[in-house]
Amino acid sequence: MKQYLLKLLLFLSPLLLIVGTYVVFDPFKVIWHYDNYYANLREVVINRGYVSTQVFDNQNDTCHYDSFIFGNSTSLAFHVKDWQQHIGTDTRCFHFDAMRGTVEGMYLKVRHAVEHHARIKNALVVLDHKVIGKGKAYSHLFMNPPALVNNENWVNFHWTNFLSFLNLKFVWAYFDYRFNGKFKPYMAQILSSRDDIEYDTRTNEIEYVYRDRLIAQGEYYKPKFCARIFNDQHPDSTDVAQINEERRQMFAEMAGIFKRQHTRVKVVIAPFFDQIRINPADLQCLQDLFGKENVYDFSGPNKWNSDYHNYYDAVHYRPHVATEILNLIYSEPSETSEKPQG
């Protein structure tokens, strides 16, 4: 019997070594607790939705958050310090976002906040025609964290992360960087090349300050980059209707939560560089659910997407654009009825 167990252990040792290495190093930061998920900047891109949920769960009992920004990565242009100028500096704000966020993801985060006894006094919901149209995400970077779905996807979530770790190119680059401490050119397609961000552990807010530094130095908008990134605009286009019955129901439940909590909600349809307008049926749906006075449509051509200097890329607008949007939507109704034009 002992000989059989030794043979079995020997046979399984490579797998145990791999699993043990994955657990010990936790490259995607989904196993162990972290006070700061962004302490190592030049390493692995991690699931932002998972981070947001974990940080909220770890800190809500002490921070007692009462104001939330819900959105995808574009919502990071909206800074808490600017938002508080309109909702009060005494608010306790949390940026509850995810990369490539979906309607489902936003709904689950709103529900999760309430289930954890958050009183949502203010909510800024940042949408765009791409978010509205996204379905479920299955990549380890974009999957809903188990905590949002009562751990129903716990096995699939961790299995997907583990399979991503088994990619040989990833393993080579990851351990090369971990042990040598040098970021080599070949790693840029595998690991994060960021080396200068600011992360607020209290608000869960990220600022990619390295991009603004390059812009200030005149090193960002290089001709080849601009020709490749800022070359696709459709000023005469309107998106197809994206809000199906399932998404409408999620928006309806979000709106119901905000109504029951007497939340001061603002829904922003972001100014994408592509200049594509949101479908009128989708806009009408959002206005019916959240109130016409609370929905602000900045899709289509406007003063911001007429100049690529207002964007980091074709999707992510810069913080000064978000600041101007905040100034518009929190001004008097008569001043926000018209969309800024180019």
C-alpha positions as CSV (number, residue, x, y, z in Angstrom):
1,M,0.0,0.0,0.0
2,K,2.8,2.4,0.9
3,Q,4.6,1.6,-2.3
4,Y,1.4,2.3,-4.3
5,L,0.9,5.7,-2.5
6,L,4.5,6.6,-3.2
7,K,4.1,5.8,-6.9
8,L,0.9,7.8,-7.0
9,L,2.6,10.7,-5.3
10,L,5.5,10.6,-7.7
11,F,3.0,10.4,-10.6
12,L,1.1,13.4,-9.3
13,S,4.1,15.5,-8.2
14,P,4.4,17.6,-11.5
15,L,0.7,18.6,-11.1
16,L,1.1,19.2,-7.4
17,L,4.1,21.4,-8.1
18,I,2.2,23.4,-10.7
19,V,-0.8,23.9,-8.4
20,G,1.4,24.7,-5.5
21,T,3.3,27.3,-7.5
22,Y,0.1,28.9,-8.6
23,V,-1.3,29.0,-5.1
24,V,1.9,30.4,-3.5
25,F,2.6,33.1,-6.1
26,D,-1.1,33.9,-6.9
27,P,-0.3,35.8,-10.1
28,F,-3.9,37.0,-10.7
29,K,-4.4,37.9,-7.0
30,V,-7.6,35.9,-6.6
31,I,-6.5,33.6,-3.8
32,W,-4.9,35.6,-1.0
33,H,-5.9,38.9,0.7
34,Y,-4.1,42.1,-0.4
35,D,-4.2,45.5,1.2
36,N,-3.1,47.0,-2.1
37,Y,-3.8,45.0,-5.2
38,Y,-1.7,47.4,-7.3
39,A,1.5,47.4,-5.2
40,N,3.4,45.7,-8.0
41,L,2.7,47.8,-11.1
42,R,4.8,46.0,-13.7
43,E,3.4,42.6,-13.4
44,V,0.1,40.9,-14.2
45,V,-3.1,42.5,-15.5
46,I,-5.7,41.5,-13.0
47,N,-9.5,41.2,-12.9
48,R,-10.6,44.8,-12.0
49,G,-14.1,43.7,-11.2
50,Y,-12.8,41.2,-8.7
51,V,-10.5,43.8,-7.2
52,S,-13.4,46.3,-6.8
53,T,-15.6,43.7,-5.1
54,Q,-12.9,42.5,-2.8
55,V,-11.9,46.0,-1.7
56,F,-15.5,46.9,-1.1
57,D,-16.1,43.8,1.0
58,N,-12.9,44.4,3.0
59,Q,-13.5,48.0,3.7
60,N,-17.2,48.8,3.7
61,D,-17.7,48.0,7.4
62,T,-15.2,50.6,8.3
63,C,-15.6,53.1,5.5
64,H,-19.4,53.0,5.3
65,Y,-19.6,54.0,1.7
66,D,-22.6,56.0,0.6
67,S,-21.8,57.2,-2.9
68,F,-20.8,55.0,-5.9
69,I,-19.5,55.3,-9.4
70,F,-20.6,52.3,-11.5
71,G,-19.1,51.7,-14.9
72,N,-16.3,50.1,-17.0
73,S,-12.7,51.3,-17.4
74,T,-13.9,54.6,-19.1
75,S,-15.5,55.6,-15.8
76,L,-12.1,56.0,-14.3
77,A,-11.9,59.4,-16.0
78,F,-14.5,60.5,-13.3
79,H,-12.4,61.4,-10.2
80,V,-14.0,61.2,-6.8
81,K,-12.4,64.6,-5.8
82,D,-14.2,66.2,-8.7
83,W,-17.5,64.4,-8.1
84,Q,-17.5,65.5,-4.4
85,Q,-17.5,69.1,-5.5
86,H,-21.1,68.4,-6.6
87,I,-22.4,65.9,-4.1
88,G,-20.6,67.1,-0.9
89,T,-17.1,66.6,0.4
90,D,-18.4,64.7,3.4
91,T,-19.6,61.8,1.2
92,R,-17.8,58.4,1.4
93,C,-17.2,57.5,-2.3
94,F,-16.3,54.2,-3.9
95,H,-15.4,53.6,-7.5
96,F,-17.1,50.3,-8.2
97,D,-16.0,49.6,-11.8
98,A,-14.7,46.7,-13.9
99,M,-12.8,46.3,-17.1
100,R,-15.1,45.8,-20.1
101,G,-18.1,46.1,-17.7
102,T,-21.5,44.8,-18.6
103,V,-25.0,45.7,-17.7
104,E,-25.1,42.5,-15.7
105,G,-21.9,43.4,-13.9
106,M,-23.2,46.9,-12.9
107,Y,-26.5,45.5,-11.7
108,L,-24.8,42.8,-9.6
109,K,-22.6,45.5,-8.0
110,V,-25.5,47.7,-7.2
111,R,-27.3,44.8,-5.6
112,H,-24.2,43.7,-3.8
113,A,-23.7,47.1,-2.3
114,V,-27.2,47.1,-0.9
115,E,-27.0,43.5,0.4
116,H,-23.9,44.6,2.3
117,H,-25.9,47.4,4.0
118,A,-24.6,50.3,1.9
119,R,-26.9,53.3,1.8
120,I,-26.5,54.6,-1.7
121,K,-27.1,58.4,-1.4
122,N,-25.5,59.2,-4.8
123,A,-24.8,57.1,-7.8
124,L,-23.1,57.9,-11.1
125,V,-23.8,55.3,-13.7
126,V,-21.4,55.6,-16.7
127,L,-22.7,53.8,-19.8
128,D,-21.9,53.8,-23.5
129,H,-23.3,51.9,-26.5
130,K,-20.7,49.2,-26.2
131,V,-21.4,48.5,-22.5
132,I,-25.1,48.3,-23.2
133,G,-24.5,45.7,-25.9
134,K,-22.0,43.4,-24.0
135,G,-23.1,40.0,-22.9
136,K,-21.4,37.7,-20.4
137,A,-17.6,37.7,-20.3
138,Y,-15.7,34.4,-19.9
139,S,-12.1,35.6,-19.9
140,H,-10.4,35.4,-16.5
141,L,-9.9,39.1,-16.6
142,F,-13.6,40.0,-17.1
143,M,-15.6,37.3,-15.4
144,N,-18.0,38.3,-12.6
145,P,-16.3,37.7,-9.2
146,P,-17.9,34.8,-7.2
147,A,-19.0,37.2,-4.4
148,L,-21.4,38.9,-6.8
149,V,-23.3,35.7,-7.7
150,N,-23.4,34.0,-4.3
151,N,-20.3,31.9,-5.2
152,E,-22.3,30.0,-7.9
153,N,-19.4,30.4,-10.4
154,W,-16.6,29.8,-7.8
155,V,-15.3,26.6,-9.4
156,N,-15.5,28.0,-12.9
157,F,-13.9,31.3,-11.9
158,H,-10.9,29.8,-10.2
159,W,-10.5,27.0,-12.9
160,T,-10.5,29.7,-15.6
161,N,-7.8,31.6,-13.8
162,F,-5.7,28.5,-13.2
163,L,-5.9,27.6,-16.9
164,S,-4.7,31.1,-17.8
165,F,-1.7,30.5,-15.6
166,L,-0.8,27.4,-17.6
167,N,0.0,29.4,-20.7
168,L,3.7,28.8,-21.2
169,K,4.5,32.3,-22.6
170,F,2.8,33.8,-19.6
171,V,4.7,31.5,-17.1
172,W,8.1,32.3,-18.8
173,A,7.5,36.1,-18.8
174,Y,6.0,36.1,-15.3
175,F,8.9,34.2,-13.5
176,D,11.5,35.9,-15.6
177,Y,10.3,39.3,-14.3
178,R,9.7,38.0,-10.8
179,F,13.2,36.6,-10.4
180,N,15.2,39.1,-12.5
181,G,13.3,42.2,-11.8
182,K,13.8,43.6,-15.4
183,F,10.9,44.3,-17.7
184,K,12.1,43.1,-21.1
185,P,10.6,44.1,-24.5
186,Y,9.0,40.7,-25.1
187,M,7.0,41.0,-21.9
188,A,5.0,43.9,-23.1
189,Q,2.5,41.6,-24.9
190,I,2.1,39.4,-21.8
191,L,2.5,41.5,-18.6
192,S,1.5,45.0,-17.7
193,S,4.0,47.6,-19.0
194,R,2.6,50.2,-16.6
195,D,5.1,51.6,-14.2
196,D,3.5,54.7,-12.9
197,I,-0.1,54.8,-11.7
198,E,-1.7,56.2,-8.6
199,Y,-4.1,54.0,-6.6
200,D,-6.3,55.1,-3.8
201,T,-6.9,52.2,-1.5
202,R,-9.9,53.8,0.1
203,T,-11.9,54.9,-2.9
204,N,-10.6,52.1,-5.3
205,E,-9.7,54.8,-7.8
206,I,-6.9,54.4,-10.4
207,E,-5.2,57.3,-12.2
208,Y,-2.9,56.4,-15.0
209,V,-0.6,59.4,-14.5
210,Y,2.1,58.1,-16.8
211,R,-0.1,58.9,-19.8
212,D,-0.6,62.5,-18.8
213,R,3.1,62.8,-18.2
214,L,3.8,61.7,-21.7
215,I,1.2,64.1,-23.0
216,A,2.8,67.0,-21.1
217,Q,6.1,66.0,-22.6
218,G,4.8,65.9,-26.1
219,E,5.6,62.2,-26.3
220,Y,2.1,60.6,-26.4
221,Y,0.3,61.6,-29.6
222,K,2.9,60.4,-32.1
223,P,1.9,60.3,-35.7
224,K,1.9,56.5,-36.1
225,F,0.0,56.0,-32.9
226,C,-2.7,58.6,-33.9
227,A,-3.0,57.2,-37.4
228,R,-3.6,53.7,-36.0
229,I,-5.9,54.6,-33.1
230,F,-7.9,57.7,-34.2
231,N,-9.0,56.6,-37.6
232,D,-12.5,55.4,-37.2
233,Q,-15.4,57.8,-36.8
234,H,-19.0,57.5,-37.9
235,P,-20.7,60.9,-37.3
236,D,-23.8,59.9,-39.3
237,S,-24.3,56.5,-37.6
238,T,-26.7,55.3,-34.9
239,D,-26.2,52.1,-33.1
240,V,-28.7,49.2,-33.3
241,A,-30.9,48.7,-30.3
242,Q,-28.9,46.9,-27.6
243,I,-31.2,46.7,-24.6
244,N,-33.0,43.4,-24.8
245,E,-35.6,42.2,-22.2
246,E,-32.9,40.7,-19.9
247,R,-30.9,44.0,-19.8
248,R,-34.0,46.1,-19.5
249,Q,-35.0,44.0,-16.4
250,M,-31.6,44.6,-14.9
251,F,-31.8,48.3,-15.5
252,A,-35.3,48.3,-14.0
253,E,-34.1,46.5,-10.9
254,M,-31.2,49.0,-10.6
255,A,-33.6,51.9,-10.9
256,G,-35.9,50.3,-8.3
257,I,-33.1,50.0,-5.8
258,F,-32.2,53.7,-6.4
259,K,-35.8,54.7,-5.9
260,R,-36.2,52.8,-2.7
261,Q,-33.0,54.2,-1.4
262,H,-33.9,57.7,-2.5
263,T,-30.6,57.8,-4.4
264,R,-29.6,60.9,-6.3
265,V,-28.7,59.1,-9.6
266,K,-27.1,60.4,-12.7
267,V,-26.8,58.2,-15.8
268,V,-24.2,59.3,-18.3
269,I,-23.9,58.0,-21.8
270,A,-20.3,58.6,-22.6
271,P,-18.8,60.6,-25.5
272,F,-17.0,57.8,-27.4
273,F,-14.5,58.9,-30.1
274,D,-16.4,56.9,-32.7
275,Q,-19.2,59.5,-32.7
276,I,-21.9,56.7,-33.0
277,R,-25.2,57.7,-31.4
278,I,-27.0,55.5,-28.9
279,N,-30.1,54.0,-30.4
280,P,-33.2,56.2,-29.6
281,A,-35.1,53.1,-28.3
282,D,-32.3,52.4,-25.8
283,L,-32.1,56.1,-24.8
284,Q,-35.9,56.1,-24.3
285,C,-35.7,53.0,-22.2
286,L,-33.1,54.5,-19.9
287,Q,-35.1,57.7,-19.6
288,D,-38.3,55.8,-18.8
289,L,-36.6,53.8,-16.0
290,F,-34.3,56.4,-14.4
291,G,-36.2,59.5,-15.3
292,K,-35.5,61.7,-18.3
293,E,-34.1,64.4,-16.0
294,N,-31.4,62.0,-14.8
295,V,-30.1,60.6,-18.1
296,Y,-27.5,62.6,-20.0
297,D,-26.7,61.6,-23.6
298,F,-23.2,62.6,-24.8
299,S,-23.0,60.0,-27.7
300,G,-22.7,61.2,-31.3
301,P,-20.6,64.1,-32.5
302,N,-19.7,66.7,-29.9
303,K,-17.0,69.2,-29.0
304,W,-14.9,66.5,-27.3
305,N,-14.7,63.8,-29.9
306,S,-13.9,66.3,-32.6
307,D,-10.4,66.5,-31.2
308,Y,-8.4,63.4,-30.4
309,H,-6.3,65.2,-27.8
310,N,-9.3,64.7,-25.5
311,Y,-8.7,61.0,-25.6
312,Y,-6.1,58.5,-24.6
313,D,-7.4,56.1,-27.3
314,A,-10.5,55.6,-29.2
315,V,-12.4,54.5,-26.1
316,H,-10.9,56.2,-23.1
317,Y,-11.6,60.0,-22.8
318,R,-9.4,62.0,-20.5
319,P,-10.3,63.3,-17.0
320,H,-10.8,66.9,-18.1
321,V,-13.7,65.6,-20.3
322,A,-15.3,63.9,-17.3
323,T,-14.9,67.0,-15.2
324,E,-16.7,69.1,-17.8
325,I,-19.5,66.4,-18.0
326,L,-19.9,66.6,-14.2
327,N,-20.2,70.4,-14.3
328,L,-22.9,70.0,-16.9
329,I,-25.0,67.3,-15.3
330,Y,-25.0,68.9,-11.9
331,S,-25.9,72.3,-13.1
332,E,-29.4,73.6,-13.4
333,P,-31.8,71.5,-15.6
334,S,-32.1,74.4,-18.1
335,E,-28.4,74.3,-18.6
336,T,-28.1,70.5,-19.2
337,S,-30.9,70.1,-21.7
338,E,-28.6,70.5,-24.7
339,K,-25.7,68.3,-25.7
340,P,-22.4,70.1,-26.2
341,Q,-21.8,70.3,-29.9
342,G,-18.6,70.6,-31.8
